[in-house]
């Protein structure tokens, strides 16, 4: 079972969310397996940013054991603006563990290099997540944001426990059961930086969300890239490869992990009244 170990308070520069498995700290980048159930195509997803929130939380590539912390710019905490009609992030946003978008490799379709991060995920189910949660999800599709000349994949997934999960098996099902969400997702990524004075973002493929099979291939490529990174075959740069589970040259002991997380407090999952956050997708044809 995955839980969190928290250092500091939210909305501070010191805030860190480490992830534990059975009470022992693990790296969300290197230790948590990509697959929860490979035979059935079920993946693990690490939630960085719960839906409707604004703090730009992300897995820290540079810090040992890769805690989730709030991004900064010029020493100040970063938040996304509310670009009408959106409020904060419109999905549970996070990453797939044991993936890496290689900044030294040019993608044949987007003609851009990777963005040097674990691959991003938009989880579209109705339940609100929490920072550091490890969800089990199935892949539905993918969009390719081009961010300052880099490929920034956005994998579209749904929590396997969502009421609609059994009905949603490919990207076309998103529009069928959640009409308007694909358009809103495209719009959100295009405009979210505009309030900060930056230009509109662009997408590859004309903004099209590619199908599940294509998305799975993209994830496979990033998993292979991570494998090369973890094995020392790729230049890690400033990326911290410390882990507690892999039994390699970068594995640290439990005692060392406890030193890294000194001052951290283990926390149980928060209680969230999900009835307040349920999505209602109302097609115009039904009004």
C-alpha positions as CSV (number, residue, x, y, z in Angstrom):
1,X,0.0,0.0,0.0
2,X,1.3,3.4,-0.9
3,X,1.1,6.3,1.6
4,X,2.8,9.7,1.9
5,X,5.5,11.2,4.1
6,X,5.2,14.9,4.3
7,X,7.9,17.5,5.1
8,X,6.8,21.1,5.7
9,X,3.5,22.8,5.0
10,X,1.7,23.3,1.7
11,X,2.3,26.5,-0.2
12,X,5.8,26.9,1.2
13,X,9.3,26.4,-0.4
14,X,10.0,23.7,2.1
15,X,7.0,21.5,1.3
16,X,7.9,18.0,0.1
17,X,5.7,14.9,-0.4
18,X,7.6,11.7,-0.3
19,X,5.9,8.4,-1.2
20,X,6.1,5.3,1.0
21,X,5.3,1.7,0.3
22,X,4.4,-0.3,3.4
23,X,6.0,2.4,5.5
24,X,9.3,2.6,3.6
25,X,10.2,5.6,1.3
26,X,10.3,4.9,-2.4
27,X,11.1,7.1,-5.4
28,X,8.0,7.9,-7.5
29,X,10.4,8.2,-10.5
30,X,12.5,5.1,-10.2
31,X,10.9,2.6,-7.7
32,X,7.2,2.5,-8.4
33,X,6.7,0.1,-11.3
34,X,5.1,1.4,-14.5
35,X,2.6,-1.4,-14.5
36,X,0.2,-2.4,-11.8
37,X,-1.0,-5.3,-13.9
38,X,0.8,-5.6,-17.2
39,X,-1.3,-8.5,-18.5
40,X,-4.5,-6.4,-18.3
41,X,-2.9,-3.1,-19.4
42,X,-3.2,-1.4,-16.0
43,X,-0.6,1.3,-15.1
44,X,0.4,3.1,-12.0
45,X,0.0,6.8,-12.0
46,X,1.5,9.2,-9.5
47,X,-0.9,12.2,-8.7
48,X,1.0,15.4,-8.5
49,X,-1.8,17.9,-8.8
50,X,-5.4,17.2,-7.7
51,X,-8.2,18.5,-10.0
52,X,-9.4,22.1,-9.4
53,X,-6.2,23.1,-7.6
54,X,-3.6,25.6,-8.8
55,X,-0.3,24.9,-7.1
56,X,2.2,23.6,-9.7
57,X,3.4,20.4,-8.0
58,X,5.8,18.0,-9.7
59,X,8.1,15.1,-9.1
60,X,11.5,16.6,-8.4
61,X,14.0,15.0,-10.7
62,X,17.0,16.6,-9.0
63,X,16.3,15.8,-5.3
64,X,17.2,12.4,-3.8
65,X,14.3,10.0,-3.9
66,X,12.4,12.5,-6.0
67,X,9.8,14.0,-3.7
68,X,6.9,15.9,-5.1
69,X,7.4,19.6,-4.5
70,X,6.0,22.9,-5.8
71,X,7.8,24.3,-8.8
72,X,9.4,27.7,-8.5
73,X,10.4,30.6,-10.7
74,X,12.9,33.2,-9.6
75,X,12.5,31.9,-6.0
76,X,8.7,32.2,-6.0
77,X,6.2,29.4,-5.9
78,X,4.4,28.7,-9.1
79,X,0.6,28.5,-9.6
80,X,-1.4,28.2,-12.8
81,X,-3.9,31.0,-13.4
82,X,-7.6,30.5,-13.7
83,X,-8.2,31.0,-17.5
84,X,-11.9,31.3,-17.8
85,X,-13.9,29.2,-17.8
86,X,-11.4,26.8,-16.3
87,X,-10.4,26.7,-12.6
88,X,-7.0,25.3,-11.8
89,X,-6.2,21.9,-13.4
90,X,-9.3,20.3,-14.9
91,X,-8.1,16.7,-14.3
92,X,-6.0,14.9,-11.7
93,X,-2.6,15.6,-13.2
94,X,0.5,13.6,-12.7
95,X,3.1,11.2,-14.2
96,X,3.7,7.6,-15.0
97,X,6.6,6.2,-13.0
98,X,9.7,4.7,-14.7
99,X,9.2,6.8,-17.8
100,X,11.4,9.6,-19.2
101,X,11.1,11.9,-22.2
102,X,14.6,11.9,-23.4
103,X,15.8,15.4,-24.3
104,X,18.5,13.9,-26.6
105,X,16.1,12.1,-28.8
106,X,14.0,13.7,-31.6
107,X,10.6,12.1,-32.0
108,X,9.9,11.1,-35.6
109,X,6.3,12.4,-35.6
110,X,6.6,15.6,-33.6
111,X,10.2,16.4,-34.8
112,X,11.0,17.7,-31.4
113,X,13.1,16.4,-28.5
114,X,11.6,15.2,-25.2
115,X,11.2,17.5,-22.2
116,X,13.4,15.7,-19.8
117,X,10.6,14.7,-17.4
118,X,8.5,11.6,-16.6
119,X,5.6,11.4,-19.1
120,X,2.6,13.6,-18.0
121,X,-0.8,12.1,-17.4
122,X,-4.3,13.6,-17.2
123,X,-6.6,11.3,-15.2
124,X,-10.2,12.1,-16.2
125,X,-12.2,10.1,-13.7
126,X,-14.7,11.8,-11.4
127,X,-12.9,11.2,-8.0
128,X,-10.6,13.9,-6.7
129,X,-7.1,12.6,-6.1
130,X,-4.4,13.9,-3.7
131,X,-0.8,14.8,-4.0
132,X,1.3,11.6,-3.8
133,X,-1.6,9.2,-4.5
134,X,-0.8,6.2,-6.6
135,X,-3.7,5.5,-8.8
136,X,-4.3,2.4,-11.0
137,X,-5.3,3.6,-14.5
138,X,-6.0,2.5,-18.0
139,X,-4.7,4.4,-21.1
140,X,-7.2,5.9,-23.5
141,X,-5.2,8.2,-25.7
142,X,-2.5,10.9,-25.9
143,X,-2.0,14.5,-27.0
144,X,1.3,16.0,-28.0
145,X,1.9,19.5,-26.7
146,X,4.8,21.4,-28.2
147,X,6.3,23.4,-25.4
148,X,9.1,25.8,-26.3
149,X,10.4,23.4,-28.9
150,X,10.0,20.2,-26.8
151,X,7.6,17.3,-27.1
152,X,5.4,17.3,-23.9
153,X,3.2,14.2,-24.2
154,X,-0.1,14.3,-22.3
155,X,-1.4,10.8,-21.8
156,X,-5.2,10.6,-21.2
157,X,-6.2,7.9,-18.7
158,X,-9.0,6.9,-16.4
159,X,-8.9,5.4,-12.9
160,X,-9.9,1.8,-13.1
161,X,-12.3,2.3,-10.2
162,X,-14.2,5.0,-11.9
163,X,-17.9,4.2,-12.7
164,X,-17.2,4.8,-16.4
165,X,-13.9,2.9,-16.6
166,X,-15.5,-0.3,-17.9
167,X,-17.1,1.6,-20.8
168,X,-14.1,3.6,-21.8
169,X,-11.5,1.8,-23.9
170,X,-10.2,4.3,-26.4
171,X,-10.0,8.0,-27.1
172,X,-13.3,8.1,-28.9
173,X,-15.1,7.0,-25.8
174,X,-14.0,10.2,-24.0
175,X,-16.2,12.2,-26.3
176,X,-19.0,9.7,-26.1
177,X,-19.2,9.6,-22.3
178,X,-17.6,13.0,-21.4
179,X,-18.7,15.3,-24.2
180,X,-16.6,18.4,-24.4
181,X,-13.7,17.2,-22.3
182,X,-11.3,16.7,-25.2
183,X,-12.0,20.2,-26.5
184,X,-11.6,21.6,-23.0
185,X,-8.3,19.8,-22.5
186,X,-7.0,21.1,-25.8
187,X,-8.1,24.6,-24.9
188,X,-6.6,24.4,-21.4
189,X,-3.1,23.5,-22.6
190,X,-3.2,26.1,-25.4
191,X,-4.1,29.1,-23.2
192,X,-3.0,28.4,-19.6
193,X,0.3,30.3,-20.0
194,X,-1.3,33.4,-21.6
195,X,-2.2,35.1,-18.3
196,X,1.5,35.1,-17.5
197,X,2.3,37.0,-20.7
198,X,3.4,34.0,-22.8
199,X,2.2,33.0,-26.2
200,X,-0.4,30.3,-26.9
201,X,1.0,26.8,-26.8
202,X,0.9,24.6,-29.9
203,X,0.0,21.0,-30.5
204,X,1.4,18.4,-32.9
205,X,-1.2,16.6,-35.0
206,X,-3.3,19.7,-35.3
207,X,-4.4,19.2,-31.6
208,X,-5.8,15.7,-32.4
209,X,-5.9,13.2,-29.5
210,X,-4.3,10.1,-30.8
211,X,-5.8,6.7,-30.1
212,X,-4.9,4.2,-27.3
213,X,-2.6,2.0,-29.4
214,X,-0.5,5.1,-30.4
215,X,-0.5,6.2,-26.7
216,X,0.7,2.8,-25.5
217,X,3.6,3.0,-28.0
218,X,4.6,6.4,-26.8
219,X,4.6,5.2,-23.2
220,X,6.6,2.2,-24.2
221,X,9.2,4.4,-25.8
222,X,9.5,6.6,-22.7
223,X,9.8,3.5,-20.5
224,X,12.7,2.2,-22.6
225,X,14.3,5.7,-22.4
226,X,14.0,5.5,-18.6
227,X,15.5,2.1,-18.6
228,X,18.6,3.4,-20.4
229,X,18.7,6.3,-17.9
230,X,18.5,4.1,-14.9
231,X,21.1,1.7,-16.4
232,X,23.6,4.6,-17.0
233,X,23.3,4.3,-20.7
234,X,22.0,7.9,-21.1
235,X,23.4,11.1,-19.6
236,X,21.5,11.7,-16.4
237,X,22.7,15.3,-16.1
238,X,21.2,16.6,-12.8
239,X,18.7,13.9,-12.4
240,X,18.9,12.1,-9.1
241,X,18.8,8.3,-9.5
242,X,18.7,7.4,-5.9
243,X,16.2,4.6,-5.1
244,X,15.4,2.1,-2.4
245,X,14.0,-0.9,-4.3
246,X,16.2,-1.6,-7.4
247,X,19.3,-3.1,-5.9
248,X,21.6,-1.2,-8.2
249,X,24.5,1.3,-7.8
250,X,22.1,4.1,-6.9
251,X,20.1,2.1,-4.2
252,X,20.2,3.7,-0.8
253,X,19.5,2.0,2.6
254,X,16.4,2.5,4.6
255,X,18.5,4.5,7.1
256,X,19.8,6.7,4.4
257,X,16.3,7.2,3.1
258,X,15.1,8.2,6.6
259,X,17.9,10.8,6.7
260,X,16.8,12.2,3.3
261,X,13.2,12.5,4.6
262,X,14.2,13.8,8.1
263,X,11.3,15.7,9.7
264,X,8.8,14.0,7.5
265,X,5.5,12.8,8.9
266,X,3.7,9.8,7.6
267,X,0.1,10.5,6.6
268,X,-2.9,8.4,5.8
269,X,-5.0,9.3,2.7
270,X,-7.2,12.4,3.3
271,X,-10.9,12.0,3.6
272,X,-12.5,13.6,0.6
273,X,-16.3,14.0,0.1
274,X,-16.3,12.9,-3.6
275,X,-20.0,13.7,-4.0
276,X,-19.1,17.3,-4.1
277,X,-16.8,16.8,-7.0
278,X,-18.7,14.5,-9.3
279,X,-18.5,15.4,-13.0
280,X,-21.8,15.9,-14.9
281,X,-21.3,15.9,-18.7
282,X,-24.5,17.2,-20.3
283,X,-24.6,17.1,-24.1
284,X,-26.1,20.0,-26.0
285,X,-28.3,17.5,-27.9
286,X,-30.0,16.5,-24.6
287,X,-30.9,20.0,-23.5
